[in-house]
Amino acid sequence: MRYLILMFAVLVTPANASEHVAFRGTWGTKAQCARAPVQPGGTVLLEPFEIGRNWLRQGQLWCALRWGPVEARKNGAFTAANAQCGEDSVRSYLIGMQLTGDELILRWNFPHKIGPLKRCPGS
C-alpha cells in the first residue's frame, strides 16, 4: 500500500526541480567511475549512472524522468521518479532514490537495489 501511495504521488505531484539538485551528477562504484573494463583486457566498459534535471543515463540506456517530491529523512533525503526508458520499446519504471551523506541508492521498481553509489570525481 505504501508503494501504491508513493507511485500515485510521483504521477500526480509536480515537483520543484530545484529540490532535486542534490541527486544530480555522476554516481557509481570506483570501477564504474573509472569506466573500467567489465572483463580484464576487454572493450566493454562499466558505466556510472548520470542523473540530470529530467533524465538518467547509464551507458546506452537513456530514461526520461518525472520527479516526485523530495522527502527529508533523519539521515538524508528520498525521492522517486517515474522513468520512461528505451528507444524502440519504451518501458516504464519507478525509481526510488535514497541519498545518505555522499551515498546514493537506486531502487528500480523497489525490489531491485543498486548501490550504495558514490559521486564520481569531477561530477
C-alpha positions in Angstrom: 0.0 0.0 0.0 2.9 2.4 0.9 4.4 1.9 -2.6 1.0 2.5 -4.3 0.6 5.8 -2.5 4.2 6.8 -3.4 3.6 5.8 -7.1 0.4 8.0 -7.1 2.4 10.9 -5.6 5.0 10.5 -8.3 2.5 10.6 -11.1 0.3 13.4 -9.7 2.5 15.8 -7.8 4.5 18.3 -9.8 8.0 18.5 -8.3 10.1 21.6 -7.9 13.2 21.0 -10.0 15.5 22.8 -7.5 14.7 20.2 -4.8 16.4 17.5 -6.9 19.8 19.2 -7.4 21.5 17.0 -4.7 20.5 13.9 -6.7 22.1 15.2 -10.0 25.5 14.2 -11.1 27.5 11.1 -12.0 27.2 8.2 -9.5 28.9 4.8 -9.4 31.3 2.4 -7.8 35.0 3.0 -8.1 35.1 0.8 -11.2 32.1 2.5 -12.8 33.6 5.9 -12.2 36.9 4.8 -13.7 35.0 3.2 -16.6 37.0 0.1 -16.1 36.5 -2.9 -18.5 33.9 -5.5 -17.4 36.5 -8.2 -18.1 40.3 -7.6 -17.8 41.5 -6.5 -21.2 38.0 -6.3 -22.6 36.4 -3.5 -24.6 33.1 -3.3 -22.8 33.3 -0.7 -20.1 31.4 -0.3 -16.8 29.4 2.9 -16.9 28.3 5.1 -14.0 24.7 6.5 -13.6 24.4 10.1 -14.8 21.4 12.0 -13.5 20.3 15.3 -15.0 17.4 17.7 -14.5 14.9 15.4 -16.2 16.9 12.4 -17.4 19.0 9.4 -16.3 21.6 7.6 -18.4 23.8 4.6 -17.9 25.8 3.6 -20.9 23.4 3.5 -23.8 20.3 3.4 -21.7 18.5 6.7 -21.5 15.5 7.4 -19.3 13.2 10.5 -19.2 12.4 11.3 -15.5 9.2 12.7 -14.0 10.3 13.5 -10.4 8.2 13.1 -7.3 8.6 15.3 -4.2 11.7 15.1 -2.0 11.2 13.7 1.5 13.7 14.8 4.1 14.8 12.0 6.4 16.9 11.8 9.5 19.9 10.6 7.6 19.4 12.2 4.2 16.7 12.5 1.6 14.4 10.3 -0.5 12.7 10.9 -3.8 11.1 8.8 -6.5 10.8 9.3 -10.2 8.8 7.7 -13.0 11.3 6.7 -15.6 10.5 6.1 -19.3 13.4 4.2 -20.7 14.5 2.9 -24.1 14.0 3.9 -27.7 12.2 1.4 -29.8 10.4 -0.2 -27.0 9.8 2.2 -24.1 9.4 0.7 -20.7 8.2 2.4 -17.5 9.9 2.0 -14.2 9.5 3.6 -10.7 12.9 4.5 -9.4 13.4 5.3 -5.7 16.5 7.4 -4.9 17.8 7.4 -1.3 20.6 9.9 -0.6 22.5 9.4 2.7 25.6 11.6 3.1 27.6 11.0 0.0 26.0 7.7 -1.0 23.1 7.2 -3.3 21.0 4.0 -3.5 18.7 3.4 -6.5 15.8 1.1 -6.3 14.4 0.1 -9.6 10.7 -0.9 -9.1 11.8 -1.2 -5.5 12.8 -4.8 -5.0 16.0 -4.3 -7.1 18.7 -2.2 -5.3 21.7 -0.6 -6.9 24.3 0.9 -4.5 25.5 2.4 -2.5 27.0 4.5 -5.2 29.4 7.4 -4.6 29.6 10.7 -6.6 32.2 10.3 -9.3 35.2 12.7 -9.1 34.6 15.8 -11.3 30.8 15.5 -11.0 
